[in-house]
Amino acid sequence: MRFPVECGCGREHLQRRRALSILFISHPSVQQAWAQEACLEFGRYLQWLGIATKVFNVGNYRRKLQAVSAGSTTHEFFDPSNQEGARIRSEASLEALNDMLYWFTKEQGIVAVYDATNATRAKRQILLDSCARHDIQVMFIESVYENEALRLQNMIETTGSPDYETVEAKVALQDFQERVKHYEGTYETLSTMVHEDGQKKEQSFIKLVDAGSDVIISQIHGYLQSRIVYYLMNLHVAPRTFYFSRHGESLFNVMGKLGGDSDLSARGRQYARSLPRLVSTFIPSANKLTVWTSTMRRTISTAQFLPNNKLAWKALDEIDAGVCDGLTYEEVEERFPEDFANRDDDKFNYRYIGGESYRDVVQRLEPVLMDLERQTDVLIIGHQAILRCIYAYFMNYSHERLPYIKIPLHTVIALTPGAYTCEERRFKVDIAAVDTHRPKPKVSGTVGVSHGDKNHNEDGPLIEATPLQVPAPDTAHNTVKHRPTELDEPKIIVSALSTTTFRDSIYSHADAFAAKTKDTPAPAPAPIAAPAPVVVVPVSVPVMASVSKSAPAPAPAPAPIMVNGGHTTVPAATSSVPVTTSTAAPLTSTSTSAPTPAVIPAAVVASESILIY
Ligand SMILES: O=P(O)(O)OC[C@H]1O[C@@](CO)(OP(=O)(O)O)[C@@H](O)[C@@H]1O
């Protein structure tokens, strides 16, 4: 796909940009619940990596059209002999397709997920032809169930879909089972075979069997597709909660200095001592928890009193401030005024001289996140910039907001990601600490730091908190009146924060592009009648690899980090290797287990930069 770029010479140039359409295929019995969760999860993941992604859910378009025509959403609507139903479904597919093409051609979209049943080869061919006309790569993802119990479970979950909002669960399930029957006999699974009619075999595809417990891949090419395979192999959507905390207040934090490898202040040490009580009181799986730290002194010291297994990751080390390492913000402004202002202008992309940008940090954190996605009981003790990146991944924050997220000291954050939302709770240990958060200044390059002996409570949480347990008024709240000693038992304040919903930012709204799509050539409408089924005999061919999800997915080599004049010279490829620091029982983390056969050639992954997309 080509799009115009300005170089300042006054003439328009066309630059090539890769665009990838992911066409979701699922038997109606698996369509709604698991498949939609998977679409959302990897949409969020790609957006976090900086790849503009949108999900076009044909069901949403159909419901919008049905609302206008006051049509029923019961199974009769899906009966192939229902002409009005077929017309609306065809129109919904077309509208979603037009919006997807608009997203690619006018909105510079990189990845679109076209989420529909796409049950027949004829239907898929129409989509393929449209994408080919716009030079858009296509990859199919099919979700199938071989395990009947899982299929039934999925169907039960599907009754929570918007189609059954006002319908009793039992009635909804019966109706849904009837709906599934309307597709019987027409559904054509993906196959690597050359079909009986002599037509070419299907394009690149990933087939997820039983909610991804097995993954079959065929003809996967290039960086983006490999990335998606890698993610889907690591994804599991079972409910789980992750815990995060910054290290206790450090000596550099007190001095307002950036980076370094200083140890904890007295208050920081007190926080470290309070952690075992917090963990055993508030974390249900406390004894199963593995604690991940960076390789820096302040995180390892913070974890020292926890009896749990520990892993230290180089990739969790704080953002590398390069030549600014060890300086205060005031000193950076004085010595590097232009850089200081540039960072304020675009904090996510600004790269410290000889150091890193937040964008670099996101890249190096990817293997950590992939491993985290496979875990259930993890507490990460990390740093301000690092935890901002991880928090933004789960909460779907934009790159603009990411570097300003408030991650206060002496607070454990619990995140429970779900398909459409992420629930957050905070456990604040009432031990005063400096505030290292520097808000975006109104004028770039002006310091406006809030360093000082100030308690974080003044800032309030990111989203308004509902205190569940408020400390008595005479407590250690005021840092001037109260100097905690290491023997004090500090109070823990629990806040339930309102749940963040990220579904809307990933889904295209069924009418978001409608007004704009007039100038986009409409592709041929989908045929209403399904063609005769094609007999497909699956065979194993060399391009096809079946990988069981019980083995960890191989990590693609991350892009190398800029080496700096400061303290870190380890390339990211090696920096993601965890180091065992526990003296306890041997660790069972997947990151240390044997890799599966290389499905994603590292050379392919490493040879392309994410920035070109
Ligand atoms: O990107 P900004 O907002 O400067 O925050 C990152 C900074 O946070 C700090 C504290 O100011 O993290 P940390 O507490 O891990 O030491 C610095 O070391 C780091 O450079």
Ligand as a Chemical Component Dictionary entry (heavy atoms), coordinates in Angstrom:
data_LIG
# 
_chem_comp.id                   LIG 
_chem_comp.type                 NON-POLYMER 
_chem_comp.pdbx_formal_charge   0 
_chem_comp.three_letter_code    LIG 
# 
loop_
_chem_comp_atom.comp_id 
_chem_comp_atom.atom_id 
_chem_comp_atom.alt_atom_id 
_chem_comp_atom.type_symbol 
_chem_comp_atom.charge 
_chem_comp_atom.model_Cartn_x 
_chem_comp_atom.model_Cartn_y 
_chem_comp_atom.model_Cartn_z 
_chem_comp_atom.pdbx_ordinal 
LIG O1  O1  O 0 10.664 9.270  32.640 1  
LIG P1  P1  P 0 10.667 10.017 33.931 2  
LIG O2  O2  O 0 9.362  10.664 34.244 3  
LIG O3  O3  O 0 11.809 10.968 34.020 4  
LIG O4  O4  O 0 10.824 8.893  35.040 5  
LIG C1  C1  C 0 11.894 7.985  34.997 6  
LIG C2  C2  C 0 12.762 8.220  36.187 7  
LIG O5  O5  O 0 12.138 7.663  37.330 8  
LIG C3  C3  C 0 13.147 7.356  38.306 9  
LIG C4  C4  C 0 12.965 8.223  39.520 10 
LIG O6  O6  O 0 13.006 9.582  39.182 11 
LIG O7  O7  O 0 12.977 5.978  38.542 12 
LIG P2  P2  P 0 13.417 5.101  39.839 13 
LIG O8  O8  O 0 12.476 5.461  40.947 14 
LIG O9  O9  O 0 13.411 3.679  39.479 15 
LIG O10 O10 O 0 14.815 5.553  40.170 16 
LIG C5  C5  C 0 14.485 7.643  37.595 17 
LIG O11 O11 O 0 15.524 6.803  37.930 18 
LIG C6  C6  C 0 14.092 7.545  36.141 19 
LIG O12 O12 O 0 14.994 8.157  35.261 20 
# 
loop_
_chem_comp_bond.comp_id 
_chem_comp_bond.atom_id_1 
_chem_comp_bond.atom_id_2 
_chem_comp_bond.value_order 
_chem_comp_bond.pdbx_ordinal 
LIG O1 P1  DOUB 1  
LIG P1 O2  SING 2  
LIG P1 O3  SING 3  
LIG P1 O4  SING 4  
LIG O4 C1  SING 5  
LIG C1 C2  SING 6  
LIG C2 O5  SING 7  
LIG C2 C6  SING 8  
LIG O5 C3  SING 9  
LIG C3 C4  SING 10 
LIG C3 O7  SING 11 
LIG C3 C5  SING 12 
LIG C4 O6  SING 13 
LIG O7 P2  SING 14 
LIG P2 O8  DOUB 15 
LIG P2 O9  SING 16 
LIG P2 O10 SING 17 
LIG C5 O11 SING 18 
LIG C5 C6  SING 19 
LIG C6 O12 SING 20 
# 
